[in-house]
Amino acid sequence: MTKQEKDALLRAVRRYVKRNYKPEDSISFSAIGIGPAVIAPRKFDKGTLSEAAKEALQRGIQQMMAPGFRELLLDFIQKKGLRNAELYQRSDITKAHFSKIKNDEDYHPSKDTVLALALGLKLTFDETQELLNRAGYALTKSSKTDLIVTYFIRRQIYNVDEVNEILDEMGLPTITNHRKSHERKEEW
């Protein structure tokens, strides 16, 4: 990527973040897939939940019964026809880390790891949300990092190094860091 292309991308990402960033105090339950329903404890005791609350509870129960993060990840790997080495390299995670994710049923990944895997798998926005959800996370408009990753995914730019470079340029922590000591792929 040339310096001009990099600068243009950085400007576009900054505009996107500026348009979409919402401070933390404006997070709604709908941003994390729960919907506008609020469950009042007294109504729960009396059995008089609203339809919206009943639907939210039903979605939550279905979600808890769905296959976990690891199973969904393995399913995506199979559907995308990727070899393990190809995925962990594209995701910019180490072989040892990927092995732990794949083989340890009790392993719980960080949100950044899930985002890196979503980029490596070239998931759509909805697929990324589903994978994050299974790990207990969600993309929100209250996180500039989330907005930047969303920008890249929605534009089908799945290069973790480019995402990391933009995050770094904007003064944010990168989603992966094991290559940082080797300099970011020779400055793109």
Residue, then its C-alpha position, 0 to 999 in steps of 0.5 A: m500500500t502506498k503512502q497516499e493510499k494509506d493516508a486516504l484509508l486513514r482519513a476515511v476511517r477517521r470520518y467513519v469513526k467520527r460519524n458513528y462513535k457514541p459515548e459509553d453513556s448512550i449504549s442501548f441493550s439493542a446494541i448487544g442484541i437484547g432489544p429494548a425490553v427491560i425485565a422488572p423483577r416484580k413483574f417476573d415474580k408475578g408472571t406478568l412479563s411483557e411480550a418483548a421481555k418474554e422474547a428477550l428471555q427466549r432469545g437468551i435461552q436459545q443463545m445459551m443452548a447454541p454451540g459455543f465459541r469453539e464449535l462455531l469457530l471450527d464450523f466457520i473454518q470448515k465452511k471457509g475451507l481453510r487450513n489451520a496454518e492459513l487461518y492463524q497466519r491471516s489472523d496474526i496469532t501464533k500457532a501455539h495460541f491457535s492450538k490452545i483455542k482449538n484444543d482447550e474446551d475451557y479456553h475463553p478468548s479475548k475480544d481482540t483474538v475473536l476480532a483477529l480470527a473474524l478477519g482471518l476467516k473473512l467473516t461478514f459483519d453478521e458472522t462476526q457478530e455471531l462469533l463475538n456473541r458466542a464468546g460473550y462480546a459484541l461490537t458497539k458504537s461506544s468503542k473506536t476499536d470496534l468501529i474501526v474493525t467494523y469499517f474494515i469488515r463492512r468493506q471486506i478489507y480483511n488484512v489484520d496488519e492494516v487494521n493494526e496500522i490504522l489503530d496504531e495511527m489513531g493512538l489505539p491498542t492493536i488487536t494483535n501484537h506478536r509481530k509488533s516487535h518485527e515492525r509491521k510487515e515492513e511498514w505495509 
